[in-house]
Amino acid sequence: MPLIGQAGVDEVDTHMDIGMTFIEARKTGEMESKADDNDSTLHKQERKEKNKKQIEEEEREKIRVLVSNFTEEQLNRYEMYRRAAFPKSAIKRLMQSLVSASIPHNVVIAMSGVAKVFVGEIVEAALDAMEQRAEVGPLQPKHIRESVRKMKQCMPLCTRPKSSRFKVF
């Protein structure tokens, strides 16, 4: 006597079909939710990129408006500032002598920019020193020396130690 009759086999098949359908539906649902998650992540990234592009475009527009309102003297100064740069080969040579390793081009470009900003800070401080002394005319070496001295006082970590505390064996 069979334990399961024909009706029982059909019933098991139906339950298996329903179970398989449920499992398949569950898997496809998970797959759809994963696809939805990926789509939402892609949309978030696209929105971030669009926001970055919009911000960059707004910044460019602000600069255009600012430059269009410059006087002739201000425009000449701005052009000189934009054109001024340290020679990349000299920066690279200096960095290689300090580090004793090859320096990537991107690092040389970044260091060149940092050097330009540093020189700008020194010049601004020299102009302030000249103004405090009520002097007129071009910057002189004494103004630049004074600005470097003041910067060293403000940033003691940037100065060289006078004597080595550590002895090399």
C-alpha positions as CSV (number, residue, x, y, z in Angstrom):
1,M,0.0,0.0,0.0
2,P,1.5,3.2,-1.1
3,L,1.9,5.9,1.6
4,I,1.0,8.6,-0.8
5,G,-1.7,8.2,-3.4
6,Q,-1.9,10.0,-6.7
7,A,-3.8,12.8,-5.0
8,G,-1.0,13.1,-2.5
9,V,1.7,13.2,-5.2
10,D,-0.2,16.0,-7.0
11,E,-0.5,17.8,-3.7
12,V,3.2,17.5,-3.0
13,D,4.0,18.7,-6.5
14,T,1.7,21.7,-6.0
15,H,3.3,22.6,-2.7
16,M,6.7,22.2,-4.3
17,D,5.7,24.4,-7.2
18,I,4.3,27.0,-4.7
19,G,7.5,26.7,-2.6
20,M,9.7,27.0,-5.7
21,T,7.6,30.0,-6.8
22,F,7.9,31.6,-3.4
23,I,11.7,31.0,-3.4
24,E,12.1,32.3,-6.9
25,A,10.0,35.3,-6.1
26,R,12.0,35.9,-3.0
27,K,15.2,35.6,-4.9
28,T,14.1,37.9,-7.7
29,G,12.7,40.3,-5.1
30,E,16.1,40.4,-3.4
31,M,17.7,40.8,-6.8
32,E,15.3,43.6,-7.6
33,S,16.0,45.3,-4.2
34,K,19.7,44.9,-4.8
35,A,19.3,46.4,-8.3
36,D,17.2,49.2,-6.8
37,D,19.9,49.8,-4.2
38,N,22.5,49.9,-7.0
39,D,20.3,52.3,-9.0
40,S,19.8,54.6,-6.0
41,T,23.5,54.5,-5.3
42,L,24.2,55.4,-8.9
43,H,21.6,58.2,-8.8
44,K,23.2,59.6,-5.6
45,Q,26.6,59.6,-7.2
46,E,25.2,61.2,-10.3
47,R,23.5,63.9,-8.2
48,K,26.8,64.5,-6.3
49,E,28.6,64.9,-9.6
50,K,26.0,67.2,-10.9
51,N,26.2,69.2,-7.7
52,K,29.9,69.4,-8.0
53,K,29.7,70.5,-11.6
54,Q,27.1,73.1,-10.7
55,I,29.2,74.4,-7.8
56,E,32.3,74.6,-10.1
57,E,30.3,76.4,-12.7
58,E,29.0,78.9,-10.1
59,E,32.5,79.5,-8.9
60,R,33.7,80.1,-12.5
61,E,30.8,82.6,-13.1
62,K,31.7,84.4,-9.8
63,I,35.3,84.8,-11.0
64,R,34.2,86.0,-14.4
65,V,32.0,88.6,-12.8
66,L,34.8,89.7,-10.5
67,V,37.4,89.9,-13.3
68,S,35.0,91.8,-15.5
69,N,34.7,94.5,-12.8
70,F,38.5,94.9,-12.3
71,T,40.2,98.1,-13.1
72,E,43.0,98.1,-15.6
73,E,45.7,98.0,-12.8
74,Q,43.9,95.2,-11.0
75,L,43.5,93.2,-14.2
76,N,47.3,93.6,-14.9
77,R,48.1,92.4,-11.4
78,Y,45.7,89.4,-11.7
79,E,47.3,88.4,-15.1
80,M,50.8,88.6,-13.6
81,Y,49.6,86.5,-10.6
82,R,48.1,83.9,-12.9
83,R,51.2,83.7,-15.1
84,A,53.7,83.6,-12.2
85,A,55.1,80.1,-11.4
86,F,58.2,78.5,-10.2
87,P,60.0,76.4,-12.7
88,K,58.9,72.8,-12.2
89,S,62.4,71.4,-12.9
90,A,63.9,73.5,-10.2
91,I,61.3,72.5,-7.7
92,K,61.7,68.8,-8.6
93,R,65.5,69.1,-8.3
94,L,65.2,70.7,-4.9
95,M,62.7,68.1,-3.7
96,Q,64.8,65.2,-4.9
97,S,67.9,66.5,-3.2
98,L,65.9,66.7,0.1
99,V,64.2,63.3,-0.2
100,S,66.7,61.4,-2.2
101,A,64.0,59.7,-4.2
102,S,62.1,60.3,-7.4
103,I,59.2,62.7,-7.0
104,P,55.9,62.2,-9.0
105,H,54.9,65.1,-11.3
106,N,51.6,65.7,-9.3
107,V,53.6,66.3,-6.2
108,V,55.9,68.7,-8.0
109,I,52.9,70.7,-9.2
110,A,51.4,70.8,-5.7
111,M,54.7,71.9,-4.1
112,S,55.0,74.6,-6.8
113,G,51.6,75.9,-5.8
114,V,52.4,75.8,-2.1
115,A,55.6,77.7,-2.8
116,K,53.7,80.3,-4.8
117,V,51.2,80.8,-1.9
118,F,54.1,81.0,0.6
119,V,55.9,83.7,-1.4
120,G,52.6,85.6,-1.7
121,E,52.2,85.5,2.1
122,I,55.8,86.8,2.5
123,V,55.1,89.7,0.1
124,E,51.8,90.6,1.9
125,A,53.6,90.7,5.2
126,A,56.4,92.8,3.7
127,L,53.8,95.2,2.3
128,D,52.3,95.4,5.8
129,A,55.7,96.1,7.3
130,M,56.4,98.8,4.8
131,E,53.0,100.4,5.5
132,Q,53.6,100.3,9.3
133,R,56.9,102.2,8.7
134,A,55.0,104.7,6.5
135,E,57.3,104.1,3.6
136,V,56.3,104.3,0.0
137,G,57.8,102.8,-3.1
138,P,58.8,99.3,-4.1
139,L,59.5,96.6,-1.7
140,Q,63.1,96.4,-0.5
141,P,65.0,93.5,1.0
142,K,64.7,94.9,4.5
143,H,60.9,94.6,4.2
144,I,61.1,91.0,3.1
145,R,63.6,90.2,5.8
146,E,61.3,91.8,8.4
147,S,58.3,89.7,7.1
148,V,60.3,86.5,7.2
149,R,61.4,87.3,10.8
150,K,57.8,87.9,11.8
151,M,56.7,84.7,10.2
152,K,59.3,82.7,12.0
153,Q,58.2,84.1,15.3
154,C,54.6,83.1,14.6
155,M,55.6,79.6,13.5
156,P,58.4,78.3,15.7
157,L,58.1,74.7,14.2
158,C,59.2,75.9,10.8
159,T,62.6,77.1,12.0
160,R,65.8,75.0,12.0
161,P,67.1,73.9,15.3
162,K,70.4,75.7,16.3
163,S,72.0,72.5,17.6
164,S,71.2,68.9,17.1
165,R,69.8,67.2,20.2
166,F,70.4,63.7,18.9
167,K,73.8,62.2,18.3
168,V,74.3,59.9,15.4
169,F,76.4,56.9,16.2
